[in-house]
Every structure is written in C-alpha cells, then in structure tokens.
C-alpha cells in the first residue's frame, strides 16, 4: 500500500463538553506526526462516540502511528472505552470519481 487510511473509533465515558475541551490539546501531536497527510476528527456527541480518519503517506508511517505513543495513550486513557483501529487501502478509481481528498497518483488498491 502506498498511501493508507486508518480509522479509529471509540466510546468515551465523560461529558461531551469535557471531551471537546480536551481534544485541542492533541492537535500539535498530530500536526507533527511523521507521514500524516491529514486527519479528520469525528464526534457523535449524543452517543458519546468519537474517532478519526487519518491518511498517511506510507504503510510504515501508519504502522508507526498505530504502534506508537498516541495510540498507546488513547488505549490507556480512563475515559476511552472500546477502541477500534482499522486499516484500509484506497480504491483509487472510485475515490477519484467521488472527489476523495487523497493523492491518487500514489494510492493503490
């Protein structure tokens, strides 16, 4: 896989307002994450579910993230419940047809 996507989802057992107030503290960690092209932050407040879709420049960068300190901190956070991490390849033709925000010249199935 040239460029890869990882999807994270989790439930949290804190008030939504606390989650929203705490999340900006992690922006710099992701801004400086090697190989991260972009991250979309997800929140379903009524269900107390959050997550992200992250687009990496390589499988190595994705693996470093999944095996690294940010995911470890998430796994160990007392407010995080039921963490799920899924890796995906990009389907370049369909993504191009629907204007997906990825570099399709490097994406593979």
C-alpha distances in whole Angstrom, upper triangle without the diagonal:
4,6,6,10,12,16,19,22,25,29,31,35,36,38,36,38,37,33,33,35,33,30,30,31,27,26,27,24,21,23,22,19,17,14,15,15,17,18,20,23,24,28,30,33,35,33,32,29,26,23,20,17,15,12,10,9,7,6,10,11,10,12,15,16,16,18,20,23,22,21,24,26,25,26,29,30,34,33,30,30,27,24,21,17,14,11,9,6,8,11,12,15,16,15,17,20,20,20,17,17,14,13,12,12,9,7,6,7
4,6,10,13,17,20,23,26,30,32,36,37,38,36,37,37,33,33,35,33,29,29,30,26,25,25,23,20,21,20,17,15,11,13,13,15,17,20,23,24,28,30,34,36,34,33,30,27,23,20,17,14,11,9,7,5,7,9,10,11,13,15,16,16,18,20,23,22,22,25,27,26,27,30,31,34,34,31,31,29,25,23,19,16,13,11,9,9,12,11,15,17,15,16,19,20,19,16,15,11,10,10,10,6,6,6,9
4,7,10,14,17,20,24,27,29,33,34,35,32,34,33,30,29,31,29,26,26,27,23,22,22,20,17,18,18,15,13,10,10,9,12,13,16,19,21,24,27,30,33,31,30,26,23,20,16,13,11,7,6,5,5,7,10,9,9,12,14,14,15,17,19,21,20,20,23,25,24,25,28,29,32,31,28,29,27,23,20,17,15,11,10,7,7,11,10,14,15,13,14,18,17,16,13,12,8,8,9,10,6,5,7,10
4,7,10,13,17,20,24,26,30,31,32,30,31,31,27,27,29,27,24,24,25,21,20,21,19,16,17,18,15,14,10,10,10,11,12,14,17,18,22,24,27,30,28,27,23,20,17,14,10,8,6,5,7,6,6,10,9,7,10,13,12,12,15,17,19,18,17,20,22,21,22,25,26,29,28,25,25,23,19,17,13,11,7,6,5,6,10,11,15,15,13,15,18,17,17,13,12,10,10,11,13,10,8,9,10
4,7,10,13,17,20,23,26,27,29,26,28,28,24,24,26,24,21,22,23,19,18,20,18,15,16,17,14,14,12,10,10,10,10,11,13,15,18,20,24,26,24,23,20,17,13,10,7,6,5,6,9,9,9,12,11,8,11,13,11,11,15,16,18,16,15,19,20,18,19,23,23,26,25,22,22,20,17,14,11,8,6,5,6,7,11,12,16,15,12,15,18,16,16,12,12,10,12,13,15,13,10,11,12
4,7,10,13,17,19,23,24,26,24,26,25,21,22,24,22,19,20,21,17,17,19,17,14,16,17,14,14,12,11,12,11,10,11,12,13,16,18,21,24,22,20,17,14,10,8,6,5,7,8,11,11,10,12,11,7,10,12,10,9,12,14,16,14,12,15,17,15,16,19,20,23,21,18,18,16,13,10,7,6,4,6,9,10,14,16,19,18,16,19,21,19,19,15,14,13,15,16,19,16,14,15,14
4,7,10,14,16,20,21,23,21,23,23,19,19,22,20,17,19,20,17,17,19,17,14,17,19,16,17,16,13,14,12,10,10,10,10,13,15,18,20,18,17,13,11,7,6,5,6,9,11,15,15,14,16,14,11,13,15,12,10,14,15,17,14,12,15,16,14,15,18,18,21,19,16,16,14,11,8,6,5,6,8,11,12,15,18,20,19,16,20,21,19,19,15,15,15,18,19,22,19,17,17,17
4,7,11,13,17,18,20,18,20,20,16,17,19,17,15,17,18,15,16,18,16,14,17,19,16,18,17,14,16,14,11,10,10,9,11,13,16,18,16,14,11,8,5,5,7,8,12,14,17,17,16,17,15,12,13,15,11,10,13,14,15,12,9,13,13,10,11,15,15,17,15,12,12,10,7,6,5,6,9,11,15,16,19,21,24,22,20,23,25,22,22,19,18,18,21,22,25,23,20,21,20
4,7,10,14,15,17,15,18,18,14,15,18,17,14,17,19,16,17,20,18,16,20,21,19,21,20,18,19,17,13,12,10,8,9,10,13,15,12,11,7,6,4,7,9,12,15,17,21,21,20,21,19,16,17,18,15,13,16,17,17,14,11,14,14,11,11,15,14,15,13,10,10,8,6,5,7,9,12,14,18,19,21,24,26,24,22,25,26,24,24,21,20,21,24,25,28,26,23,24,23
4,7,10,12,14,13,16,15,12,14,17,15,14,17,18,16,18,21,19,18,21,23,21,23,23,20,22,19,16,15,12,10,10,10,12,14,11,9,6,6,6,9,12,15,18,20,24,24,22,23,22,18,19,20,17,15,17,17,17,14,12,13,13,9,10,12,11,12,10,6,6,5,4,6,9,12,15,17,21,22,25,28,30,28,26,29,30,27,27,24,24,24,27,29,32,30,27,28,26
4,7,9,11,11,14,14,11,14,16,15,14,18,19,17,20,23,21,20,24,25,24,26,26,24,25,22,19,17,14,11,10,9,10,11,8,6,4,6,9,12,15,18,22,24,28,28,26,27,25,22,23,23,20,18,20,20,19,17,15,16,15,11,11,13,11,11,8,6,5,6,7,9,13,15,19,21,25,26,28,31,33,30,28,32,33,30,30,27,27,27,31,32,35,33,30,31,30
4,6,8,9,12,10,8,11,14,12,12,16,17,16,18,21,20,20,23,25,24,27,27,24,26,23,19,18,14,13,10,10,10,11,9,6,6,7,10,14,17,19,23,25,29,29,28,29,26,24,24,24,21,19,21,21,19,16,15,16,14,11,11,12,10,9,5,5,6,8,9,12,15,18,21,24,27,29,31,33,36,33,31,34,35,32,32,29,28,29,32,34,37,35,33,34,33
4,7,9,12,10,9,13,14,13,14,18,18,18,21,24,23,23,26,28,27,30,31,28,30,27,23,21,18,16,13,13,11,12,10,7,9,11,14,17,21,23,27,29,33,33,32,32,30,27,27,27,24,22,24,23,21,19,18,18,16,13,13,13,10,8,5,7,7,11,12,16,19,22,25,27,31,32,35,37,39,37,35,38,39,35,35,33,32,33,36,38,41,39,37,37,36
4,6,8,7,7,10,11,11,12,16,16,17,20,22,22,22,25,27,26,30,31,28,29,26,23,21,17,16,13,13,10,12,11,8,10,12,15,18,22,24,27,29,33,34,33,33,31,28,29,28,25,24,25,24,22,19,19,19,16,14,15,15,11,9,6,9,10,14,15,18,21,24,27,29,33,34,36,38,40,38,35,38,39,36,36,33,32,33,36,38,41,40,37,39,38
4,5,5,7,9,10,11,13,16,17,18,20,23,23,23,26,28,28,31,32,29,30,27,23,21,17,16,12,12,9,10,11,8,11,12,16,19,22,25,28,31,34,35,35,35,32,30,31,31,27,26,28,27,25,22,21,22,19,17,19,18,15,13,10,12,14,17,18,20,23,26,29,31,34,34,37,39,41,38,36,38,39,36,35,33,32,34,37,39,42,40,38,40,39
4,5,5,6,9,10,11,13,15,16,18,21,21,21,23,26,26,29,30,26,27,24,20,18,14,12,9,9,6,8,9,7,9,10,13,16,20,22,26,28,32,33,33,33,30,28,30,29,25,25,27,26,24,21,21,22,19,17,19,19,16,15,11,12,14,17,17,19,21,24,27,28,31,32,34,36,38,35,32,35,36,32,32,29,28,30,34,36,39,38,35,37,37
4,5,5,6,9,10,12,14,16,17,20,21,21,23,26,26,30,30,27,28,24,21,19,15,14,11,12,9,11,13,10,13,13,16,18,21,23,27,29,33,34,34,35,32,30,31,30,27,27,29,27,25,22,22,23,20,18,21,21,17,16,13,15,17,20,20,22,24,27,29,31,34,34,36,37,40,37,34,37,37,34,33,31,30,32,35,37,40,39,37,39,39
4,5,5,6,9,11,12,14,16,19,19,20,22,24,24,28,29,26,27,24,21,19,16,15,13,14,11,14,14,11,13,13,15,18,21,23,27,29,32,33,33,33,30,28,29,28,25,25,27,25,22,19,20,21,17,15,18,17,14,13,10,13,15,19,18,21,23,26,28,30,33,34,37,38,40,38,35,38,39,35,34,32,30,32,35,37,40,39,37,39,39
4,5,5,6,9,11,12,14,17,17,17,19,22,21,25,26,23,24,21,17,16,12,12,9,11,9,12,13,9,10,9,12,14,18,19,23,25,29,30,29,30,27,25,26,25,22,21,23,22,20,16,17,18,15,13,15,16,12,12,9,10,13,16,15,18,19,22,25,27,30,30,33,34,37,34,32,34,35,32,31,28,27,28,32,34,37,35,33,35,35
4,6,5,8,10,11,12,16,16,16,18,21,21,25,25,22,23,20,16,15,11,11,9,11,9,13,14,11,12,10,12,14,17,19,22,25,28,30,30,30,27,25,27,26,22,23,25,23,21,18,18,20,17,15,18,19,15,16,13,14,16,19,18,20,21,23,25,27,30,30,32,33,36,33,30,33,34,30,29,27,25,27,30,33,35,34,33,35,35
4,6,7,8,11,12,15,16,17,18,21,21,25,26,23,24,21,18,17,14,14,13,15,13,16,17,14,15,13,15,17,20,21,24,26,29,31,31,31,28,27,28,27,23,24,26,24,21,18,19,21,17,16,19,19,15,16,14,15,18,21,20,22,23,26,28,30,32,32,35,36,39,36,33,35,37,33,32,29,28,29,32,35,38,36,35,37,38
4,6,6,8,10,13,13,14,16,18,19,23,24,21,23,20,17,16,13,14,13,16,14,17,18,14,15,13,14,15,19,19,23,24,27,29,29,29,25,24,25,24,20,21,23,20,17,14,16,17,14,13,16,16,12,13,11,13,16,19,18,20,21,24,26,28,31,31,34,35,38,36,33,35,37,33,32,29,27,28,31,34,36,35,33,35,36
4,5,6,7,11,11,11,13,16,16,20,21,18,19,16,13,13,9,11,11,14,13,17,17,14,13,10,11,12,15,16,19,21,24,26,26,26,22,21,23,21,18,19,21,18,16,13,14,16,13,12,15,16,13,15,12,13,16,18,16,18,18,21,23,24,27,27,30,31,34,32,29,31,33,30,28,25,23,25,27,30,33,31,30,32,32
4,5,5,8,10,10,11,14,15,19,20,17,18,16,13,13,11,13,13,17,16,20,20,17,17,14,14,14,16,16,19,21,24,26,26,26,22,22,24,22,19,20,22,19,17,14,16,18,15,14,18,19,16,18,16,16,20,22,19,21,21,23,24,26,28,28,31,32,34,33,29,31,33,30,28,25,23,24,27,30,32,31,30,32,33
4,6,7,8,10,11,13,14,18,20,18,19,17,15,16,13,16,16,19,19,22,22,19,18,15,15,15,18,18,20,21,24,26,26,25,22,21,23,21,18,19,21,18,15,12,15,16,13,13,17,17,14,17,15,16,20,22,20,22,21,24,25,27,29,30,33,33,36,35,32,33,36,33,31,28,25,26,28,31,33,32,31,33,34
4,6,5,7,9,10,11,15,17,14,16,14,12,13,11,14,15,18,18,22,22,18,17,14,13,12,15,14,17,18,20,22,22,22,18,18,19,17,14,16,17,14,12,9,12,14,11,11,15,15,13,16,15,15,18,20,17,19,18,20,21,23,26,26,30,30,33,32,29,31,33,30,28,25,23,23,25,28,30,28,27,30,31
4,5,5,6,9,10,14,15,12,14,11,10,11,10,14,15,19,19,23,23,20,19,15,14,12,14,13,15,16,19,21,22,21,18,17,20,18,15,17,19,16,14,11,14,16,14,14,18,19,17,20,18,18,21,22,19,20,19,21,21,23,25,25,28,28,31,30,27,28,31,28,26,23,20,21,23,26,28,26,26,28,30
4,5,5,6,8,12,14,12,14,13,12,14,14,17,19,23,23,27,27,24,22,18,17,15,17,15,16,16,18,21,22,21,17,17,19,17,14,17,19,16,14,12,15,17,15,15,19,20,18,22,21,20,24,25,22,23,21,23,23,25,26,26,30,30,33,32,28,30,32,30,28,25,22,22,23,27,28,26,26,29,31
4,6,5,6,10,12,11,13,13,12,14,14,17,19,22,23,27,26,23,21,18,16,14,15,13,15,15,17,18,19,18,14,15,16,14,11,14,15,12,10,8,11,13,12,13,16,17,16,20,19,18,21,22,19,20,18,20,20,22,24,25,28,29,32,31,28,30,32,30,28,25,22,21,23,26,27,25,25,27,29
4,5,5,9,10,8,10,9,8,11,11,14,17,21,22,25,25,22,20,16,14,11,12,10,11,11,14,16,17,16,12,12,15,13,10,13,15,12,11,9,11,14,13,13,16,18,17,21,20,18,21,22,18,18,16,18,18,19,21,21,25,25,28,28,24,26,29,26,24,21,18,18,19,22,24,22,22,24,25
4,6,9,10,8,9,9,9,12,13,16,19,23,24,28,27,25,23,19,16,14,14,12,12,12,14,16,18,17,14,14,17,15,13,16,18,15,15,12,15,18,17,17,20,22,21,24,23,22,25,25,22,22,20,21,20,21,22,22,26,25,28,28,24,26,28,26,24,21,18,17,18,22,23,22,22,25,27
4,6,9,8,10,11,12,15,16,19,22,26,27,31,30,27,25,21,19,16,16,13,14,13,14,16,17,16,12,14,16,13,12,15,16,13,13,12,15,17,16,17,20,21,21,25,24,23,26,26,23,23,20,22,21,22,23,23,27,27,30,30,26,27,31,29,26,23,20,19,20,23,24,22,22,25,27
4,6,6,9,10,11,14,15,18,21,25,26,30,29,26,23,20,17,14,14,11,11,10,11,13,14,12,9,10,12,10,8,12,13,10,11,10,12,14,15,15,18,20,20,23,23,21,24,24,20,20,17,18,17,19,20,21,24,24,28,28,24,26,29,27,25,22,19,18,18,21,22,20,20,22,24
4,6,9,11,13,16,18,21,24,28,29,33,32,29,26,23,20,17,16,12,11,9,9,10,12,10,7,9,11,9,8,12,13,11,13,12,14,17,17,18,20,22,23,26,26,24,27,26,22,22,18,19,17,19,19,20,23,23,27,27,24,25,29,27,25,22,19,17,17,20,20,17,18,20,23
4,6,9,11,15,17,20,24,27,29,32,31,29,26,22,19,16,14,10,9,5,5,7,9,8,5,8,10,9,9,12,14,13,15,14,15,18,19,19,21,24,24,28,28,25,27,26,22,21,18,17,15,16,16,16,20,19,23,24,20,22,25,24,22,19,16,14,13,16,17,14,14,17,19
4,6,7,11,13,17,20,23,26,29,28,26,23,19,16,12,11,7,6,5,6,9,11,11,7,8,11,11,9,12,14,13,15,13,14,17,18,18,20,22,22,26,25,23,25,24,20,19,16,16,14,15,15,15,19,19,22,22,19,20,23,22,20,16,13,12,13,16,17,15,14,17,19
4,7,11,14,17,20,24,26,29,28,27,24,20,17,13,11,8,6,5,6,10,12,13,10,11,14,14,12,15,18,17,18,16,17,21,21,20,23,25,25,29,27,25,27,26,22,21,18,17,15,15,15,14,17,16,20,20,16,17,20,19,16,13,10,9,10,13,14,13,13,16,18
4,7,10,13,17,20,22,26,25,23,20,17,14,10,8,6,5,7,10,13,15,16,12,12,16,15,13,15,18,17,18,16,16,20,20,19,21,24,23,26,25,23,24,24,20,19,17,16,15,15,15,14,18,17,20,20,16,17,20,18,15,12,9,9,11,14,17,15,15,18,19
4,6,10,13,16,19,22,21,20,17,13,10,7,6,4,6,9,12,14,16,17,13,12,15,15,12,14,17,16,17,14,14,18,18,16,19,21,20,23,21,19,21,20,17,16,14,14,14,14,16,15,18,19,22,20,17,19,21,19,17,13,11,12,14,17,19,18,17,19,20
4,6,10,13,16,19,18,17,14,11,9,5,5,6,9,12,15,18,18,20,17,15,18,19,15,16,20,19,19,16,16,19,19,16,19,22,20,23,21,18,20,20,17,16,15,15,15,15,17,16,19,19,22,20,16,19,20,17,16,13,11,13,16,18,21,20,18,21,21
4,7,10,12,16,16,14,11,8,6,5,7,9,12,15,18,20,20,22,19,17,19,19,16,16,20,19,18,15,15,18,17,14,17,19,18,20,17,15,17,17,15,15,14,15,16,17,19,19,22,22,25,23,20,22,24,20,19,16,15,16,20,22,25,24,22,24,24
4,7,10,13,12,11,8,5,5,5,8,11,14,17,21,22,22,24,21,18,21,21,18,18,21,21,20,16,16,19,18,15,17,20,18,19,16,14,15,15,14,13,14,15,16,17,20,19,22,23,25,23,20,23,24,20,20,17,16,18,22,23,27,26,23,25,25
4,6,9,9,8,6,4,7,8,11,14,18,21,24,26,26,27,24,22,24,24,21,20,23,23,22,18,17,20,19,15,18,20,17,18,15,13,14,15,14,15,16,17,19,20,23,23,25,27,29,26,23,26,27,23,23,20,20,22,25,27,30,29,27,29,28
4,6,6,6,5,6,9,11,14,17,21,24,27,29,28,30,27,24,26,27,23,23,26,25,25,21,20,22,21,17,19,21,19,19,15,14,14,15,15,15,17,18,21,22,25,25,26,28,30,27,25,27,28,24,24,22,22,24,28,29,33,32,29,30,29
4,5,5,6,8,11,14,17,20,23,27,30,31,31,32,30,27,29,29,25,25,27,27,26,22,21,23,21,18,20,21,18,18,14,14,15,16,16,18,20,21,24,25,28,28,30,32,33,30,28,31,31,28,28,25,25,27,31,32,36,35,32,34,33
4,6,8,11,14,17,20,23,26,29,33,34,34,35,33,30,31,32,28,27,30,30,28,25,24,26,24,21,22,23,20,20,16,16,15,17,18,19,21,23,26,27,30,30,32,34,35,32,30,33,33,29,30,28,28,30,34,35,38,38,35,36,35
4,5,9,12,15,18,22,25,28,32,32,31,33,31,28,29,30,26,25,27,28,27,23,22,23,22,18,19,21,18,18,14,13,12,13,15,16,19,20,23,25,28,28,30,32,34,31,29,32,32,29,29,27,27,29,33,34,37,36,33,34,33
4,7,10,14,17,20,24,26,30,31,30,31,29,26,27,27,24,22,25,25,23,20,19,20,19,15,16,18,15,14,11,10,10,12,13,15,17,19,23,24,28,28,30,32,34,31,29,32,33,29,30,27,27,29,32,33,37,35,33,34,33
4,7,11,14,17,20,23,27,27,26,28,26,22,24,24,21,19,22,22,21,18,16,18,17,14,15,17,14,15,11,9,9,10,10,11,14,16,19,20,24,25,27,29,31,28,26,29,30,27,27,24,24,25,29,30,33,32,29,30,29
4,7,11,13,17,20,23,24,24,25,22,19,21,21,18,17,20,19,19,15,14,16,15,12,13,16,14,15,11,9,10,11,10,11,12,14,17,19,22,22,25,27,29,26,24,27,28,25,25,22,21,22,26,27,30,29,26,28,27
4,7,10,13,16,20,21,20,21,19,16,18,18,15,14,17,17,17,13,12,15,14,11,13,15,14,16,13,11,12,11,9,9,9,11,14,15,18,19,22,23,26,24,21,24,26,23,22,19,18,19,22,24,27,25,23,24,24
4,6,10,13,16,18,17,19,16,13,16,16,13,13,16,16,16,13,12,15,15,12,14,17,16,19,16,14,15,14,11,11,10,11,12,13,16,16,19,21,23,21,18,21,23,20,19,16,15,16,19,20,24,22,20,21,21
4,7,10,14,15,15,17,14,12,14,16,13,13,16,17,18,14,13,17,18,15,17,20,19,22,20,17,18,17,14,12,10,10,10,10,13,12,15,17,20,18,15,18,20,17,16,13,12,12,15,17,20,18,16,18,18
4,6,10,12,12,14,11,9,12,13,10,11,14,14,16,13,12,16,17,15,17,20,20,23,21,19,20,19,15,14,11,11,10,10,12,12,15,16,20,19,15,18,20,18,17,13,11,11,13,15,18,16,14,16,17
4,7,9,10,12,10,8,12,13,11,12,16,16,18,15,15,19,20,18,20,23,23,27,25,22,23,22,18,16,13,12,10,10,10,10,13,14,17,17,13,15,18,17,15,11,9,8,10,12,14,12,11,13,14
4,6,7,9,6,6,10,10,9,11,14,14,17,15,15,18,20,19,20,23,24,27,27,24,25,23,20,18,14,13,11,11,11,11,15,15,18,19,16,17,21,20,18,14,12,10,10,13,14,11,10,13,15
4,7,8,7,8,11,12,12,14,16,16,19,18,18,21,23,22,24,27,27,31,30,27,29,27,23,21,18,16,13,13,12,12,15,14,18,19,16,17,21,20,18,15,13,10,9,11,12,9,9,12,14
4,5,5,6,9,10,11,13,14,15,18,18,18,20,22,22,23,26,27,31,30,27,28,26,23,20,17,15,12,12,11,12,15,15,19,20,18,19,22,22,21,17,16,13,12,13,13,10,10,11,13
4,5,5,6,9,10,10,12,14,17,17,16,18,21,21,21,24,26,29,29,26,26,24,21,18,14,13,9,10,10,12,15,16,20,21,19,21,24,23,22,19,18,15,15,15,16,12,11,11,13
4,5,5,6,9,10,10,12,15,16,15,17,20,20,21,23,25,29,29,26,27,25,21,19,16,15,12,14,13,16,19,20,23,24,22,24,27,27,26,22,21,17,17,18,18,15,14,15,16
4,5,5,6,9,10,10,13,13,13,16,18,18,19,22,23,27,27,24,25,24,20,18,15,15,12,14,14,16,19,20,23,24,21,23,26,26,24,20,18,16,16,18,18,15,14,16,18
4,5,5,6,9,10,13,12,11,14,16,16,17,20,21,24,24,21,22,20,17,15,11,11,9,10,11,14,17,18,22,22,20,22,25,24,23,19,17,15,16,17,19,15,14,15,16
4,5,5,6,8,12,12,11,13,16,16,16,19,20,24,24,21,22,20,16,15,11,11,9,12,13,16,20,21,25,25,23,25,28,27,26,22,21,19,19,20,21,18,17,17,18
4,6,5,6,9,10,10,11,14,15,15,18,19,23,24,21,22,21,18,17,13,14,13,15,17,19,23,24,27,28,25,27,30,29,28,24,22,20,20,22,23,19,19,20,21
4,5,5,8,7,7,9,11,12,13,15,17,20,21,18,19,18,15,14,11,12,12,14,16,18,22,23,27,26,24,26,29,27,26,22,20,19,20,22,23,20,19,20,21
4,6,8,8,6,8,11,11,11,14,15,19,19,16,17,16,12,11,8,10,10,13,15,18,21,23,27,26,24,27,29,28,27,23,22,20,21,23,24,21,20,20,20
4,7,8,7,7,11,12,11,13,16,19,20,17,18,17,14,14,11,13,13,16,18,21,25,26,30,30,27,30,33,31,30,27,25,23,24,26,27,24,22,23,23
4,6,6,6,9,10,11,13,15,18,19,17,19,18,15,15,13,15,15,18,20,23,26,28,31,31,28,31,34,32,31,27,25,24,25,27,28,24,24,24,25
4,6,5,6,8,10,10,12,16,17,15,18,18,15,16,14,17,18,21,23,25,29,30,34,33,31,33,36,34,32,29,27,26,27,29,30,27,26,28,28
4,5,5,6,9,10,11,14,15,13,16,16,13,14,13,15,16,19,22,23,27,28,32,31,28,31,33,31,30,26,24,23,25,27,29,26,25,26,27
4,5,5,6,9,10,13,14,11,13,13,10,11,9,12,14,17,20,22,26,27,31,30,27,30,32,30,29,25,24,23,25,27,29,26,24,25,25
4,5,5,6,9,12,14,11,13,14,11,12,12,15,17,20,23,25,29,31,34,33,31,34,36,34,33,29,28,27,28,30,32,29,28,28,28
4,5,5,6,10,11,10,13,14,11,14,14,17,19,22,25,27,31,32,36,35,32,35,37,35,33,30,28,28,30,32,34,31,29,30,31
4,5,5,9,9,7,9,11,8,11,11,15,17,20,23,25,29,30,34,32,29,32,34,32,31,28,26,26,28,30,32,30,28,29,29
4,6,8,10,7,8,9,7,10,11,14,17,20,24,26,29,31,35,33,31,34,36,33,33,29,28,28,30,32,34,31,29,30,29
4,6,9,8,9,11,10,13,14,18,21,24,27,30,33,35,38,37,34,37,39,37,36,33,31,31,33,35,37,34,32,33,33
4,6,6,9,11,10,14,15,19,22,25,28,30,33,35,38,37,34,37,39,36,36,32,31,31,33,35,38,35,33,34,34
4,6,8,11,12,16,18,21,24,27,31,33,36,38,41,39,37,40,41,38,38,35,33,34,36,38,41,38,36,37,37
4,7,10,11,15,17,20,23,26,30,31,34,36,39,37,35,38,39,36,36,32,31,32,35,37,39,37,35,36,35
4,7,7,11,13,17,20,23,26,28,31,33,36,34,31,35,36,33,33,30,29,29,32,34,36,34,32,33,32
4,6,9,13,16,19,22,26,28,30,33,36,33,31,35,36,33,33,30,30,30,33,34,37,35,32,33,31
4,6,10,13,17,19,23,25,28,31,33,31,29,33,34,31,32,28,28,28,31,32,35,33,30,30,28
4,7,10,14,17,20,22,25,28,30,28,27,30,31,29,29,26,25,25,28,29,32,29,27,27,26
4,7,10,13,17,19,22,24,27,25,24,27,29,26,27,23,23,23,25,26,29,26,24,24,22
4,7,10,14,16,19,22,25,23,21,25,26,24,25,21,21,20,22,23,26,23,20,20,19
4,7,10,13,16,18,21,20,18,22,24,22,22,19,19,18,20,20,23,20,17,17,16
4,7,10,13,16,19,18,16,20,22,20,21,17,17,15,17,17,20,17,14,14,12
4,6,9,12,15,14,13,16,18,17,18,14,15,13,15,14,17,15,11,11,9
4,7,9,12,12,11,14,16,16,16,13,14,12,13,12,14,11,8,7,6
4,6,9,9,7,10,13,13,13,10,11,9,10,8,11,10,6,6,5
4,6,6,6,9,10,11,12,10,12,11,12,9,12,11,8,7,5
4,6,5,6,9,10,10,9,11,9,9,6,8,9,6,6,7
4,5,5,6,9,10,10,13,11,12,8,10,12,10,10,9
4,5,5,6,9,9,12,12,13,10,13,14,11,12,11
4,5,5,6,5,8,8,10,8,11,12,10,11,11
4,5,5,6,9,8,9,7,10,12,10,12,13
4,6,8,11,12,13,11,14,16,14,15,15
4,6,9,11,13,12,15,17,15,16,16
4,6,8,11,10,13,15,14,16,17
4,6,9,9,12,13,11,14,14
4,7,9,12,13,11,15,16
4,6,9,9,8,11,13
4,6,6,7,10,13
4,5,5,8,11
4,6,9,12
4,7,10
4,7
4
